[in-house]
Amino acid sequence: MDEFQEILQDFLVESFELVEKLDEDLVELENTPEDLELLNGIFRVAHTVKGASSFLNFDVLTHLTHHMEDVLNKARHGDLIITPDIMDVVLESIDLMKALLNTIRDTSADAGIDVSACVARLDKISGGDGEVAAVESLATPVEEEPAVEEELDFDSMSDEDVEAEIERLLNQRQDEDKAKRAAKIASGEKVPEVPPAPSEEEQKETSSSATPPPPPPPAPVKPVPVPPSSDAKAAAPAKKAPAIVEQTIRVDVKRLDHLMNLIGELVLAKNRLIKINDDVEERYEGEEFLEELNQVVSIVSLVTTDLQIAVMKTRMLPIGKVFNKFPRMIRDLTRELNKKIELEISGEETELDKSIVEEIGDPLVHIIRNSCDHGVEMPDIRVAAGKNETGTIKLKAYNEGNAIVIQIDDDGKGLDIDMLKNKSLEKGIITEKESDTMSDKEAFALIFKPGFSTAAAVTNVSGRGVGMDVVKTNIEKLNGIIDIDSELGNGTSIKLKIPLTLAIIQALLVGVQEEYYAIPLASVLETVRISQDEIYTVENRSVMRLREEVLSLVHIGDIFEVDRILDANEYAYVVVLGLGAQKIGLIVDSLVGQEEIVIKSLGDYLKGIEGIAGATIRGDGGVTLIVDVVALMQMAKGVKATVATQAQTAQISHEKLKASDYKVMIVDDSKTDRMIMRKALESTGITLVEAHDGQEALNVLKSGEHNFDAMLIDIEMPRMDGYSLATEIKKYNKYKNLPLIAVTSRTGKSDRMRGVESGMVEYITKPYSADYLSSVVQRNVNFKSEFL
Amino acid sequence: MSDKLKQIINKQAEQQDVGLDQSNDIVQLVGFIIGEEEYAVPILTIQEIIKPIPWTRVPQTPPYVLGVFNLRGSVIPLIDLRVKFGLGAKNHNDETRFFVLKQDDEVAGFVIDRLTAAIRLKKTDIGPPPDTIASAESMIDGVGKQEGKILTILKVNKLLERDF
């Protein structure tokens, strides 16, 4: 039973791949009915499936493919010209074959599908007594007879061959599996046989080397859209030495996924290593071992990156796998809609992560259906408009930086902006005011709004209740961006920009207060630094002028409910986010840098939190949340401006009206020392706050209760010493200019140097006179003499 | 010699019997304190107990969700049981622990005030929760009686269930 299952699995994988290729070939065949190589290739597919299914006792499938084979064989011998009507029947039979294969996959049996009607039609064609065939066929009945005979003869022979072949190949494969070697069919084993056999063998060759993917589909399948060449290879066994067949190995996708996860961990560890290396470098500058460490770190980092790319590549599939089904779809649509449409495909060899390839199919189907249905006009209208009667839809894929772009262009009627606006107004998607201020791009983007459908009449083709908004959601789920452009009368162009992989992305890390967030770099257009007075408030919203545009702003803290304890600096950083036509400026406190991050889910408990797409683990082991730019843009609409008002209040509190408005913190672990300082400063009337050590001082600062004008810091303290404290304080924008005064008995030159390095502005050595301390403090806080 | 062997085998058999008895009648729990009360969860639902480590706040969550933390490469939510039970937050101290509970594929960390002990309770010593709070929505699985103390046994699946 197990053995049967194994054979069955192989059979299914192989058949599905053959069938996939078949679709493309058949459409191609309709255009060039005389292409004998193409016909041969298609015939062999039907033949292979038939042979294998009869061996596995799938009678219904055998029955169907047998009759398909009859028709194709006739065509192959020139007894039959493939007309669109015949093609319809053939395509129908292929659909049935697919359905049967699906049933077999699910139930291990091929019952439940009625093929008799289709078989009858096939018979009609091949039998030559049917109307269709009789009219179309150029061959006389006399000529037909031998063809059938020959066919039968061929059939009985090759059936045995197929069985023998399958058994032999299976044995071979099992052996190879044991040996864990790439699937390689030894040419030496090939026994000299009757003519049909070598071609059969060759077909097996190509298909067996074509089967190993999911992940890396090897050469024979790759150049899909140029079927003649791939078929030529298959059709000319003599020219092609079996040894050249690309060596592949079939791997369970789960293993690759696991590998990808492990790489993810490794990337995290690498980031961490780099961070530690930087720290060590800072601390032990000039030491000899540093160079060695540097070398090792850079090698590890390099190899990790390469490894990541390599593993990513194993998961890559050419997008042709998705594009394949479109020629057939367009063909069916044109017949259904009575339009004339040509599909041009390019860049199908562009590779994408397997998981994305799987997700991208449906949105593309929808877009193309839309283009056919709503985009391209009826032939007579096209002619009237001075266009070519046949409409063209161009489907192309290409790489752009770290992303791949899929572009769908049609030369149809284009989008009518006024119509779009009116429709949206009617449906209440936008308001009158919005419609007036809307840019063209924004108007085009209306078709992605939920509840929008441009077709006046709902047709079978595209209008099925699911609109383009579903397409948009699906693309955005992949971290992709959708962009639309159109010219009235000249056509529409839709661009999908999709990241190469889902698991690891480039991100911009930004800081707000003490928190950090990662923003996917794909949606970051630019970053700018502006001063607070460049922010204007319009209708309760913050905006800024960015070159020629007015950009609406939102503070990341308002979106993520960050308590703003530490006031914003005089300057703000604005990250300009772009998603299609939408743009928004996100105000952050600091920009940390660009980093490669591994996306991790927040788990079931926290999933679906608005504005958060996931989390990542940073080099220091901490967790950083990843911003969901799509959701953020939505949320930004509901957030009121707080930026400007904040800055104002901060200004007011800096005004000093009396001596006690000045605040100085004394940080010292010795009570006596604190006493001495207090005594020295008491006479000035300055408000004094005490802390016992660095940690406590930092907490006081963070609590935001006080606004300090200066700090007196002892160096020797438990928990956190003065240097570390100073370094920590200087990390905050708000305290960049807070004067830190060291008060210590350490008098060494190197101590002073360290003090300066950590950001201390003054260095008072113990013992000191009360007056000296007081004067230093007064100087640093800009104490107004009239308060004395 | 063979007698000795027999004895040993018999002894082992006896011990196994005892072991079986235990697994049938005895529930193993780990007790912990939140506020003034002692609570417990079944020992097998605990993945690990760790000392507090830094975590990252997650916005748009109720106050009792402190955020997420990194447990050897996994991002795990952290829930403050004090806040969840309406007691108000408290600074973490030396006795504070993170309980990492796991059931099926759900994992979450819970902040507790103090660990007490591993507890073995006879099933007969565990009563149903008081009628007033016994409902499907209740987080309480039962009440254990132990030398004059009362122990609230929590439903782990309820703890791990998102309720916002």
Chai-1 contact restraints between the chains, C-beta under 6 A:
chainA,res_idxA,chainB,res_idxB,connection_type,confidence,min_distance_angstrom,max_distance_angstrom,comment,restraint_id
A,E265,B,G73,contact,1.0,0.0,6.0,A-B,restraint_1
A,F560,B,P59,contact,1.0,0.0,6.0,A-B,restraint_2
A,E561,B,P59,contact,1.0,0.0,6.0,A-B,restraint_3
A,K600,B,V75,contact,1.0,0.0,6.0,A-B,restraint_4
A,D604,B,E106,contact,1.0,0.0,6.0,A-B,restraint_5
A,Y605,B,P77,contact,1.0,0.0,6.0,A-B,restraint_6
A,Y605,B,A108,contact,1.0,0.0,6.0,A-B,restraint_7
A,Y605,B,R162,contact,1.0,0.0,6.0,A-B,restraint_8
A,L606,B,P77,contact,1.0,0.0,6.0,A-B,restraint_9
A,I609,B,Q60,contact,1.0,0.0,6.0,A-B,restraint_10
A,E610,B,Q60,contact,1.0,0.0,6.0,A-B,restraint_11
A,A615,B,V68,contact,1.0,0.0,6.0,A-B,restraint_12
A,A615,B,V75,contact,1.0,0.0,6.0,A-B,restraint_13
A,I617,B,N70,contact,1.0,0.0,6.0,A-B,restraint_14
A,G621,B,N70,contact,1.0,0.0,6.0,A-B,restraint_15
A,V623,B,T56,contact,1.0,0.0,6.0,A-B,restraint_16
A,V623,B,V68,contact,1.0,0.0,6.0,A-B,restraint_17
A,V623,B,N70,contact,1.0,0.0,6.0,A-B,restraint_18
A,V623,B,V75,contact,1.0,0.0,6.0,A-B,restraint_19
